[in-house]
């Protein structure tokens, strides 16, 4: 039994002898294919290679700021499958503040992330992303911030 993970993240089990990679499995020139030969029985098998590739594919480094600063001097690793709430709790722990007392944004001028149950992948975070940590609880999904400026002349 062979497990193959293609560069698009899909995994196929290649079981039958005599089949062709291009014709039968649609593996084309230039694609990366990782192969792992396992025991004859696939029942209950956990692929060590697949586990390692998934970990590498889902692990990113996120930079963030100290409260009140605009420089992203801190960084940490995160898993793209975790929720924003988990990332926020991890950052709050590192900054020694309560998660309820901060909000997260893509940068200091961006809108707040509101749905903390979304995964980091769904929010579009990638390796090297920055997350701005702001003071104050996040606004609810149905709330917005309006700023007014008085100009005198």
Beta strands, then each sheet from edge to edge (+ up, - down):
strand 1: 2-6
strand 2: 11-14
strand 3: 33-37
strand 4: 59-64
strand 5: 74-79
strand 6: 102-105
strand 7: 130-135
sheet 1: 2+ 1- 3+
sheet 2: 5+ 4- 7- 6+
end
